Amino acid sequence: MEGFYKFLSNNSIFIVTFIVLIVWAGVFFYLNSIDKRIRQIEKENKGERNEK
Amino acid sequence: MIWKTFLFLLLCFVSIAGISFPIVENPVHWYQYPMIKGLEENAKIIFFHVPTAWLTVVAFFMSTVYSIQYLRKKNLDDDAKSYTAAQLGIIFCILATVTGAIWAKFAWGSYWSWDPRQTSIFALLLIYGAWFALRSSIESEEKRASLSSVYSIIAFLTVPFFIFIMPRIMLGLHPGAESIEDGKVVQSASPVVDFKMNGNMLLIFFLSLIAFTILYFWMWRVGYKSLIYRDKILKQSSRG
């Protein structure tokens, strides 16, 4: 474990990479959830139009 | 959706490769980048700074195209598309400015030095910032859409000048600008313009451009659809 910490303290760029990946995953899943919601609203809207 | 998985994996790869691959004097393995004189470790920001600047131009261009479309057909959906593109354009413009300033801190010594490139992007931010002020000050939908369309077209006329022409014809620090060597004004031999990157670096650079462009189009689609449906739902609820 200590070796791992030593490796990270010498190669802190991997910590940066890890944080960037977490941020990107957050952006991706947030966008995906909005996309899903919009598609749902789109479907509801089409359904209402067909009922009329 | 296959393309979403593709985008997710592509940007993960670009982030890992762009940040953590080492820069060495003489690259032997495929995952090593060459040392570019004058840039050294800073070179890695190319993978993130250039795509944001590229998307700024794409977004402002799309905003203008949909503004023209709106003026021709008077369809409010086109106004929503133009507005979303400009919103994303200004977000990417701010990102390009911030990443550029960080790069400048390590390459030129200070975050901001009023280099022609920095001055021109600052002017661009002000021009498009004023566009949002204009939009928020008009209540009538049609009037807002037509006025902001006209403003958007005029604002875009300045983009080629500020992004492509001015930083190239003036003395500056940014790659591509003119500089003085041996008492003569010359076009600086810049690593970005000359592409002194090796094959792998170029590949990751273009992958990054592709990934960011797909991400932009996705954000744009989500953005304009949510605007259109918000307006629709608001109109329905005010009627009924």
Interface residues (C-beta under 8 A of the other chain):
Chain A: I13 F14 V16 T17 V20 L21 W24 A25 F28 L31 N32 I34 D35 I38 I41 E42 N45
Chain B: K4 L7 F8 L11 C12 S15 I16 I19 S20 W218 M219 V222 K225 S226 Y229 K232 I233
